[in-house]
Amino acid sequence: MGDPMLLLPDLTEYRWALYACGHLLDLTSQPHPPVALYRDEQSAKLHGLRMWPTTFTVIDLHKDDHP
């Protein structure tokens, strides 16, 4: 990264993935990556509610890491 004030993210800290789910509105038939990754579930859900109130989903990427 060019700017020394910008730290590289530690991806292990980002456990929640926000998906827009355009397929629910027949906007796509292809799989898409998450729109964003979050450290906490509440932030992910709030962003999803504001951007796509009826079609978003939030997935726990570390769900299988916990018994």
Secondary structure, 3 states (H helix, E strand, C coil): CCCCCCCCCCHHHCCEEEECCHHHHCCCCCCCCCCEEECCHHHHHHHHHHHCCCCCEEEECCHHHCC
